[in-house]
């Protein structure tokens, strides 16, 4: 799989975003965790040895000593390839063994505990999604979704409660520990771009319906869920033809972010711009930000201090997504040096619970995604 072809179709529409920033330059070392101890900045901590087109796409963290990442490796930019999964045990990243017969890429990873890790993947050629579960001993294929393509979000609450969201026909399915069942969570047919779950079980999803951006919220109620749909107005993707908001980041029930971007014609040229909304527990508000770039789908995490770590869409010159830091209303760019002439592309971010440290995953990518890719794992902080 090539990075520009990451298995989120709506992200690809942002590939022409040229970068300018409100605050240029590399991120500083960050706050001290103890007197005299600086927090390390962003750096590559692991590289894959697989040959061909190799990208790390998704990542999640349960603790400082337990994290999972996944992606795809293929012999060429035009071949389907196969998914892979990796585990961090506090000392090393190790490749796990997945069931045979799978193709495409791991798109989403979510977990409720060390014995309940779920990975969702799909083929690049269209339909053929699947769900995998790690039970503490090994990975098992839990279901194939032959009529679905992209899996855009998952909410894993327990071994008997797992939610899957798809952009394909707006499908939502729930696993109750023994079987999957299609669920209607909104009165509208929506196309889900992102979904996350909070520790208290509250589910937040971002969806589009006939040009309207909606936030769908599921709140535990008795033995089930109460679902509400809130329209977010005043957000336009302009000429991009995609959803203006494509990423949901629920830090808490009173601190939720929705991110995306779009483009418009300015003096005969495309102008790309970021879009951000914030929910404070009472009301959604548009966050005033500026720049000539969009924000990549499902690659964002809280920095633990009220700000966000984000990644851009692809640059118009072919430079892959790279990391930004949002503090207040201003962006700063993280400068990571090229390796062997290849750029550091970052496709997924995950905050490590109980810390301000962040995992990032991506690949060393040629300009315009040409040549071989090499999967990488990055980290910010201890």
TORTORKE-423403 format. One record per residue: x, y, z of N, C-alpha, C in turn. Coordinates in steps of 0.05 Angstrom, whole numbers, plus 5000, padded with zeros to 4 digits. Example, Ala and Ser with C-alpha at 12.3 -4.5 7.8 and 13.67 -1.06 7.14 Angstrom:
residues 2
526448865156524649105156526449345156;525749555142527349795143525850015157;
end
This chain:
residues 382
501649765000500050005000501750255000;501150454983502550704984501050895003;502551065016501351225037499151415026;499551515002497551704992494951564986;494951304986492651134981491651015007;492251155030491251055055488350985054;487450765066484750675061482550835075;482651105071480451275078480051455054;477951395038477551525012477251825015;476051915037475552205039478052355045;480052225056482652355061484052425035;483752255015485252284990484552544976;482152654981481352904968482953134978;484353105000485953325011488853315003;489453164983492253114976493753354965;492253564958493553794945493954024965;494153974991494354185011497254285013;497754545007500454655010500654775038;502954735051503154805080504255085085;502755235101503855475114502855465142;504255585161503555555189503555815203;501755835223501756085239504256115255;505555895262508155905276509955695265;511955775250513655575236515855475254;517155265245519455155259518754915275;520854785287520454535302519254595329;517854395340516754415367519054415387;518854575407520854575428520654315445;522454285463522654035478520153975495;518654175502516154125517516654155547;514554115563514754155592516353945606;517454005629518953815644517053625659;517853375660516353175676517253165705;519653265710520753285736522953495735;523753595758525753805758528253725743;528953885723531453835708531253625687;528853495683528653285663526853385640;528053425617526553515594525153285580;522753335570521253135555522453115527;523152875518524252845491522252925470;523153055448521453125427520852885409;519652945386518952725367521452605355;521552335354523752195341522751925332;524151805312523551545303524751345322;523151155332524250955351524350675340;523050625317523150355305522650385275;524050215260523550195231523149905224;521349865204520849595195522949495176;523249225174525249105156523948985132;521249015129519848905106520649055081;520848905059521549035033519049095018;519149295001516949364984515549614994;512949624993511349855001510249785029;511349905049510849835077510050085093;507550085103506650315119505250235144;505950365166504450345191502150545189;499650455194497350615190495850695216;495350495233493750535257495350475282;494550605304495950555330494050615353;494350455374492950505399494750435422;494250555446495950495469494150445493;494750235508493250175533494850275557;497450275555499150365578501950425566;503750495584506550545575507850295565;506950065574508149815566506349635548;504349755537502549595520501249775499;502149735474501049875451501049695427;499349765408499049615383499149795359;500349715338500249855312499749655290;498849765267498249585245498349735219;498549585197498649715171498549505149;500249555129500149385105502949375092;503549155080506049135063505248995037;506349105015505848984989508349014972;508648844952511048854935511249094917;509049224911509149454893506849644900;506949874888504850074892502149984881;502149804862499649724849498549464859;499949324877499049064887497449094913;495748894918493948914941495448894968;497348714971498848694995497248555018;498548535041497348395064497648565088;495848535108496048685133498048575152;499048735170500748645192499948785218;500848675240500348795266502848775283;503348975300505648975317504849045346;506448945365505848985394508249105408;507749305425509749415443509349305471;511449175482511349055508512749205530;513449455524514849625542517849635537;518849445519521649435512522149425482;520449275468520849235439518149225425;518249295399516049245381516448975367;514448805370514548535358512248495339;512748365317510648305297508948065307;506348105307504447895315503647715291;502447485297501647305275498647335271;497847415247495047445241494047195227;491447145226490346925211491046955182;491246725168491846725139489546815122;490046865097487946925078486947205078;488347395092487447675093489047835073;487748045062489148225044488348515051;489648705039489048985046490649085069;489449235087490849365108489249375134;490649385156489349455182488849745181;486249825187485450105185484950225212;483950075231483250175257483949975278;485150065301485649885324484450015348;482949855364481749955389481749735409;481949805435482149595456480949695482;479849505497478849575524480649455546;482549285538484349165557486348995543;488348885557490448735544489448475532;487148375541486048125530483648175512;483348425503481148495486481948715467;483548645447484548835427483348765401;482248965387480948915361482349075339;482548945316483649075293481749045270;481249255255479349245233480849325207;480449165187481849205162480049185138;481149235114479549215090481449205066;480349105044481849105019481849385007;483749434989483849694976482149694951;481549464940480249444914477249474916;476149534940473349564943472249444968;470449254966469249134989470948915001;470248835025471748615037473048685063;471548805082472648875108472648635127;474148655149474248435168474948545196;474148385216474648445244476348225256;478448305271480248115284480348185314;480747975331480948025360483247875371;484748015389486847885405485847845433;485947595443484747525469486847485491;489247585485491447545504493347325497;492547155478494246935469494746935439;492847025423493147025395490947175381;491247215355489347365339487447165325;484847245324482747075312481047245294;480347135271478447275253475647255265;474347475271471747475284469447505264;469947645242467947675222469047795197;468047705174468447845149465948005142;466248245132464048405123464248425092;463148235078463648225049462448455033;460548595044459248815030460349085038;462349095056463349345066466249395057;466949645054469649725047471049845071;471350105071472950245091471650225119;473250145139472450165167473650425178;471950605187472950865195473050915225;471850735241471950775269471050525284;471950505309471050285326470950375355;469050265370468750325398468750055413;471049985425471349735439471049785469;468849675480468249725508468849485526;468449245516468949005531468848765511;469448525520469248295502466448245492;464448365505461648325498460348575487;461948775480460849025469462849165452;462549135426464349245406462749375384;463349625377461949765356463749815332;462749785308464249825284462650025266;464150235256462950435239464350435212;462750475191463850465164462850715148;464550805130463651015111462050895088;462150635086460850495064457850455071;456050615058453150595063452450665092;454250785107453650875134453050645153;454450415150453850185166454950205194;453350125213454150095241453349825251;455249675262454649405272455749385301;454349215317455049175345455448875350;457548815364458148535372457548505402;455948305409455048275437456448045451;458547945439460047725451459547465437;457347455422456747205407456047255378;454947485372454247535344454247835338;454447895312454348175303451548245294;450748495298448048575290448148865280;446948915257446749185246445049355264;445949605270444649785289444050045274;441650155279440950415269441450615292;443350795289443950985311443051265304;442051315280441251575271438851555252;437151745252434851735234435651785205;438151875200439051925173441051705164;441151665138443251495127445851665126;447851595141450151765143452651605135;454751745129457351625122459351705143;460051505159461651555183464651585176;465751805186468551865180470351795204;469251785228470951745252469151665275;470151495293468651425317470651345339;470051435364471651375387469951325411;471051205432469651145456471151255480;469751365500470951455524470951235545;472651255566472751045586470050995600;468251195601465651155613463651025595;464450955570462750815551461350995532;461551255535460351445516461751425489;460151405468461251385440460751645425;462851735411462651975395463351895366;461651975347462251915319461652165302;463152185280462852415262461952305235;459752425224458552315200457552545182;457252475157456252665137453652555125;451852745119449252665108448252895091;448252845064447253045045448553315049;451153325052452653575055452553695083;451253565102451153655130453053495147;454553625164456353485182454853445209;454953195219453553125243455352995263;454853045288456052895310453952715321;454552455322452752255333453952155360;452352175381453352115408451651885419;452951685429451651465443452251465472;450251485489450551495518449351245531;450851095547449750855560447250915575;445150755571442650795585441350525590;441350445615440250185622442049965610;440749785596442249575582442949645553;442249885545442749965517444050245515;443450385494444550645488442450835480;442751095487441051305477442751465457;441851495432443351625411442151895404;443952095401443052355392444752445369;443552605351444952715328444953015329;447253145327447553435328448853525302;447453705288448453815264450554035270;452754025256454754245259454554415234;453754665238453354845215455755035213;455955155190458055355186460755235177;460754985169463154855160462854755131;464654845114464454765086467054665076;466954445061469354335049469954475022;468354665014468854814990468854634965;471054644950471154504925472154214927;472854124952474153864955472253634950;469553684954467653474950467653264972;468953314994469153135016467753245041;467653095062466553195087468453405098;467353635108469053845119470453755145;469153585160470253485186470453185185;472753075190473152785186474452645210;474952785232476252655255474952755280;474252565298473052635324475152555345;475652735364477552695386476152755412;474852555425473652605451475652575474;476552795485478352775508476852715533;474452825536472552765557469752845547;467752805563465052875555464653175552;466453335564466253625562468653745547;470053575531472353675516472653495491;471253565470471153405446471853585422;473553475404474453625381473453485356;472853645335472253545308474053695289;475453545271477553665255477153585225;478253755208478153695179479253925163;477853995141478854205124477554195097;478254375080477154395053478754575035;477654645012479054834994477055014980;478055234971476455424955478255564935;477055674915478555814894479056104903;481556184904482256454910484056554888;483056754874484556874851485456664831;483556484826484056274805485656044814;486356034840487955804850486655684874;487155424878486155284901487455384927;485855434947486855504973485755304993;487555165006486754955026486755075054;484954985071484655105097483754895117;484754925142483854735164481254825176;479754635187477254685201477254535228;476554675249476454555275473954655290;472654465304470454535322471054415349;469954545370470454445397467854445413;467454235429465054215446465954225475;464754405491465554445519463654325539;461954145529459954015546457254145544;457154385532454654525528454054585499;456054685485455654785458458154735441;457554685415459754665395460354945385;462955005383463855265372466055215352;466055385332468155385311470655515323;472955375320475455475330476755635308;477455885312478756055291481655975287;482155835265484955755258485455835229;487955865222488655935195490955765185;491255755159493455595147492655505120;494555415104494055315077494555015076;492954875090493154585092490554475103;490154215101487954085114489053895136;487253785152488053605173487253325165;489153135168488652865158486652725175;485152545163483152385176484252195197;483152205221483752025243486652005249;488052225250490852235259491152475277;490052445302490152665321489952545349;491152695369491152605397491452845415;490252825438490653035459493553045467;494553285473497253315483497353305514;494953285527494853265556494953535569;495153755553495254025565493254215552;491154105541489054265528489454315498;491654215487492154245459492053975445;492753975419492553735403495053695387;495853435384497753355363496053265339;496853365315495353315290497253245268;496153155245497753135221496253265198;497753355179496653495156495753285135;494353385115493953235091496453235074;496453105051498753105033499253375022;501753455020502553715008502053694978;501553924965501053934936503553854920;505953884933508353804919509053514923;507353364938507853074942509153014968;509553214986510653155013508453025029;509052805043506952655058506152805083;503952705096502952825121505052845142;505153065156507053095178505653235202;507153235224505953295250505753595255;503453675267503053945276502353935306;502754165319501854195347499954435348;497554395359495654605361495454685390;496154935396495855055423494255315420;491955325433490255555429489155555401;489755755386488755775358491155765338;493455685348495855695331497055425327;498055385302499355135295502455175295;503854975303506754965299507454705285;509354715268510254485252512554345265;512454075264514653915274516453845250;518953925251520853865230522353605236;521953405219523353155222525053115197;527653075201529553055179528952815161;529352855135529052625116531252415121;530552175114532451945117532851815089;535251805081535951685055534251805033;533852065035532352215014529352185016;528352045036525452005039524352165062;521852245058520552415078519252235100;518952355124517552225146514652285144;513052085135510152115134508851995158;506952135171505752045195502752015190;501651765195498951705187497151645211;498251605235496651555259497951645284;496351735304497351825329495651715352;496951655375495451565398496851655424;495251765442496351855468496651605486;498851605501499351385520497951465546;495951295555494451365579496251425603;495351615619496851685643499351845639;499651955615502152105608501452315587;503452465580503252655557504852555534;505652305535507152185513505352085491;506352075466504752015443506251815426;504851605415505851435394504951545367;506651535348505951595320506851375302;505351325280506151125261505951235233;507551125215507551225187509551075170;511051225154512951095136514951305125;517251205118519151365102518351345073;517551575062516151585037517551765017;517751684992518851854971516952074964;517952284952516352504943514152404924;511652474931509352374915508852074918;509951954940509551674946510851494925;513051584912514451424893516551254908;517351034895519450864906518450704929;520150554943519350384965518750554990;516950455006516350575033517450385054;518250505076519150345099517550435124;516150245136514450315159516150415183;515050605197516450715220514550755243;515650755268514150825292515651055305;514151265313515251495326514251525354;515651695370514651745397515352025405;513552145421514052395434513952355464;515952445478516052415507517352155516;517152095541518551865553517051605547;
end
